[in-house]
Amino acid sequence: MIGLGVKENTVDGEKPPSKIEKTAIGKVEKWLVDEAKKVGLDIDGFDHEVTNEFVGHVMKRHGNEKTEKQSGQIAIKKSDFDDIPSVLKNPDYTIVDSKRNNKNILTYAKEMGDGTMLYFEEVLNGKRNKALCGVTMFKRKGIVNERDLAAIVTMNGKTSLKGAKIVIGRGGHSPIDADKAIDMTAATSAQSADSPDDSKRPKAPTG
């Protein structure tokens, strides 16, 4: 794993770590710095970072096979954390600078063979720590396209895509010339269009 130990059987009610341990997993690449600048976000020189608290959160929220299946998702395993650098380097889609609770969030989606990994980072811009820090990740069944991704990100009703940007096919993929401002109407209506029956609509991730 990426230097952060976590028990496979982490369960609800387990106490959070008493000490936060951080692990840098690489510098932010130029393509992402450039895209962030287009929406007024300066992340030049930042590191991608994960913590033991992040790992514990992901395993607690998204590591249970039964509950993840009910949400149309695939349970996260310890080995999935090793895929984070690949997701960051070669994402199929990236949403740059969505907002949740006044925090700047970046979201990455990458098809991994057994499903699509979604990884979320928060921009930390303090005097002592300038980093993109992992906050959650989960794996959806099947392939997630840009419309699906926008719908998933906004399903919790707490995340705004106003002013955000979706980037397609960057970080090692063939250019598609498909940068676009996210259409909020399309984003919020995408899920209802795909699932007119509410009983078939996937549940929003809990975080």
N, C-alpha and C positions, 0 to 999 in steps of 0.2 A: 504494500500500500504506500501512499505518499507520505510516510513518516508519522502518521497519526493513528495510534492504536484504538480500536473500537471493538467491543464484543458484538458478535453476530446476533446475539439474542437480547440486545438492548430492548427494554420494555417500558411501557408507560409507568410513570411514578418514580423512575430511577432519578436520583439526584443529579443535577448538572455538575460539571467538573468544577472543583474549587479554584483551580488555576487555569486561565486561558492560555493555551499554547498555540502559537502561530507558526505556520509553515509557508514560505514563499514558494510558488510553483512556476515562476517565470515572469519576465517583464511583459508588459502590455505591448503588443505588436503595432507596427506603424499604421497598418490599415485601420485598426480600431481607433488609434489616436486621431487619425485623419477624419474618420466618420464621426467621432465624438465632437470634434471641433465644429462640424457642420451644424450641430444643435447647441453650440455654446458651452460644451463640456470639455474642460482641460484635464486630461489624464496622462499627459506626456510624462514619462519617467516612472509611472506607477508600476507596482508589482501586482500580479494576481496572488491572492492569499487565501488560505483556508485555516480553520482553527479546529481544535478538538471539540469545542462546543458545537460547531457546524456539523461535524461528523455525528455527534450524539443526537443532534436534532433530526438529521436526515434518517438515521436508523430508527429513531423513535416514531417519527411521523410516517415514514415511507418504507420501512423495512419489514412490515408484516404482510405476508403473502395473501392472507384472507381478506384483509381490509383493502389492500391495494387493488385486488381483483374486482371488488365491488365498485371501485371508482374508475374502472377501465384502465388500470395501471399495472405495472409489473414491479414487484417488490425489489427494492435496492439491496444489493449484496455488497460485501466488503470489497470485492474485486472491482465494482463499478467506480470506486473512488480513483482507481488508477487510470480511468478513462478521462478524467477531467482535463488534463493537459491536451489531449487529442480533441476534445470538444471545443476548447478555447482556440486551438490552432486552426482547426478545420470545421467551423460550424456551417451547417446548411443555411441557417437563418440566425440573425442577431437583431434583437430589439434594443436600440440604444436610447437610454435616458427616459424610460417610463418613470412615473412618480407614484410612490406609496408612502403615506404618512410623512410627506415632505422629504422623502429620501430619494436619491437618484439610483435607479436600478437598471442593470443590463441583464438581458435574458438571451441565452444561447440554446439552439436546438440542433441536434445531430442524430441522424438515423444510425443505430448501432448494430443492426442485424436482427436483434431480438426485440426491437422497439426503438422509440425515439427518446433520447435523453434530453431533459430540459434542466438547465443549470442557471441559477440566479445569483448575481453579485450586487452588492451595495457599494457605492462609491464612498470611501472614507477619505476625507480631505482635511485631516487635522494637522497641527504643526509637527507632531511626532510620528504620524502614520498616514502616509498617502498610498492608498492601496485600493484594489477592487477585491472585496472580501466576500467569499461564498456565504450565502445565507440559507439556501435550500436547493435541493434537486430532486427530481423524480423521473420516472420513465413511463411514457405512454405506449400503449400497444399500437403497432402499425406505424405508418408514415405520417408526420405532421407537416402540413404545408404552411405558407405564410399566413393565410386566413385562419387556419386552425390555431396557429400560435397566438395570434392577436386575440382570438376568442378565449383561449385558455388563460392568458395572462389577465384578462379583464373579468373573468368569471366570478372572482371573489367580490367584485363590486367595490374594492378598495384601491385598485390600481388605475391610474389615468395614463392614457397614451397621448394626451394632448402635447404636441410639440416633439413627440418621440419619432424615431426613424427606424424603419426596418431595412436591414441590409441582407441581400441574398447572394449566396455563392461566393463568399469571400474567405480569406485565410487559407489559401491553397486550392480552392475550387476554381473551376473555369469561370471567368467573368461572365455575368449574364446581363449586365447593364440594366439592372432592375431596382436600383435604389429608389425608394419612394417614401413620401410622408404617409404615415398610416392613416387610412380613412376610418375615423371612429365609428361612423355609421355602419360600414362594412364589418368592422371588428366586432361590434356589439351584436350585430344581427346574424353573424356567421353561424353561431351555434344553433340558433332557432331555425335557420334555413336548413341546416343539416339534420336536425332532430325535431321535427314538428311535434312529436309526441314527447312530452316532458319526462315520461317514465324512461325513455331511452337516452335522455341527455346525460352525459357524464357529469359527475359531481365535481365541483371546484375543489382543487387541492387545499388542504388546511394550512399549508405553509411549508 
